[in-house]
Amino acid sequence: MTNVLGLDLATAETLLLAAGKPVRLVEVRSKKGAKGTDRRVIKTLETETETVVYWSAFKTEVEA
């Protein structure tokens, strides 16, 4: 499997689809999390039929 841990979601999905397996995206959120726009892969799980990609949005820009 292609290692996509930490990559932005769009890039990770493109790489995995190019490898030939369907991709299922699962969003992970914290109860108190700040709203972020930087979507990153935090975990992957490969099954016989698909690759499950767990992702979360991170707040990476500092507000003034």
C-alpha positions, 0 to 999 in steps of 0.5 A: 500500500502507498503510504499517505499518512500526513498528506493532504486529503486530495493528494492522498486520494489521488495517489491511492486511486492511481494504485487501483483500489477504491477509497472510502473517506472517513472524517474524524473530529474531536468534541472541542476541536477548532474549525480547520481547513487543512485536511490531512490523513491521520490513519489508513486501513487496507482491506481486500476490497478498498482502502479506508482513509481516516482524515481530520481537518487541522487549524494551521493558520494563526488568527491575529 
